[in-house]
Amino acid sequence: MQMKKKAKKYPLPVREWSEDDRPREKQLKYGEHTLSNAELLAILIRTGTPGRSAVDIGRELLHKFKSLRLMSGVDASEFKEISGLKNAKIAQIKAAIELGRRMLSEEKAMEGSIKKSSDVANYLMPLMRDLKKERFVLLLLDRRNAVEEQQHKTLLF
């Protein structure tokens, strides 16, 4: 007696999902706050692989790295361990994380002048909290102790 091999069933590609379930359309219709982290990552990832949607890849990223914060400190080579992620998609994810980090830093910059060392820590913490390499930051202040410019250097040992 011969056994028949079962044909593999692949999940539907995102383009075949209902419009309200597709991450990009859902974001445009209801706002980004309605999306899960996996769906937000899927928008950055853009395309899946045969049998795996971009949302599936986003879920795998979150499962592997546990959180967006932990993902921010991961080297690009660790992202490549996930099928479907190559340099372009990894660069997009890392750039989005960096934009989020800089946005938090900008919010702190609007709070006025620096009067004590804890002000510097509060200002730089969102920008530097998850870095894996030592970074030297020079803050240039004006006469009122407001940040006029900042320069960043990564130290190589």
N, C-alpha and C positions, 0 to 999 in steps of 0.2 A: 504494500500500500504506500503510495507516494503522498507526502505531506505538501500541501500548498503553502507557499510563503505568503504571509499577509503583506499586502501593499502598505507601505508607510503612509500615514496620514500626516500631512503638514498643516499647521495652523494657517488660517486665512491671512493673506497679506493685508496690511493696514488699509490699503486703497479699497479693499472689499468690505471693510467694517462699515457699520452705519456711520453716517456723518457725525452724529453726536458723540460717538466713541473714539473718533480719530483725534489724537492729541492736538494737532495744529488747528483743526476746525473748532474743537472744543475750547481751545484758548481764545480764539478770535470771537467766538460766540458768547462764552461765559466768563472769560477772564483767566489769567494765568494762575490765580489763587485757587481755582477749582481743580487744577491738575495735580496728580501725584508726583513725587520726585522722579519716578521711573518715566512718567510721561514727559516731564520737562527735559530729562536727559534724552528721550527719544526724539524730541524736536531738534536737539543739537546733533544727534547721531544721524538723523535724516532717513537712512535706509537700513534695512535689516539684511539678513543673509537668507539663502534658501531654507525654509522651515523655521526661521526665527525672525520675528519682527524687531523693529528698533526699540519697542517697548520691552520686549524680552531681554534685549541686550542691556537696556537701562536697569531692569530688575537684577540681572546678573551682576552688573557693576555695584549696585547697592548691597547685594548679598555678599559679594567678595570683600568689599571695603567697609561695610557696616554702616557708613553714614557719608553725607556730603563733606562734612568737615574732615573726616579721616581720608577721604578721597583726595582732598586738596594737597595733602603732603606726599602723595604717592608719585614715584618716579614713572616716567612715560613707559619704561620697559615693562612695568607690572601691568599696565593697561593692555599691552600687546598679548598678554596671556589669554585674553578674552577674544574668542572667535568673532570676527566681524569688525574689530577695531584696528585700524591702521593709523599711520601718522596724521593724516588730515583730520580724522574724527577725534583722535586723542588731542590734537592741538586745539580743536574747537572746544572740547570739554575743559581743558586746562585754561584756555583764554576766558571762558565764561566764569570759572571759579575765581580767576584773578580779577575780573571786572567786579564781581561781588565783594571781594576783599577790598578793592579800591573804593567802592561805593561806601562801605562802612567807614573807611578812613576819611573820606570827604565829609561825611556827616559830623565826625569829630572835629574836623578843621573849622567848621562853621561856628563852633562854640566860643570863639573869642581868643584871648591871649593866654600865653603860658605863664603861670605864676610859680609853679613848683614842679618837682620831678614827677609827681603822680599825674600831672597834666600831660607830660610827655608820654608816660606809660599808657595812659588812656587814649591818647591820640594815635600811638603807633601799634597798640595791641591788636586791633582788627587786621592790620596790614601784615603783621609779622607772626601772629600766634601759631600758625600751622607750618611754618617754614622748617625744612629739614637741614638747611645749610645756614651757617652763620651769616648775618647780613649787617653791614655797618651803615647807619643812616645819619646823615648830617642835616640838621634843621637850621635853616637860616631865618633869623627873626628880624622884624623891623623894630623901630624905636619903642613901639607899644607892646613888644613881645608877641606879636601875631606872626604865625608862620608865613613867610614870604616865599620860600622855596625849600624843597627837600631833594637830597641827592642820595641815591642808593648804590651800594657796592657790595657784591658778594665776595666773601673772603675765601680764597682757595688755599688749602693746606696740603 
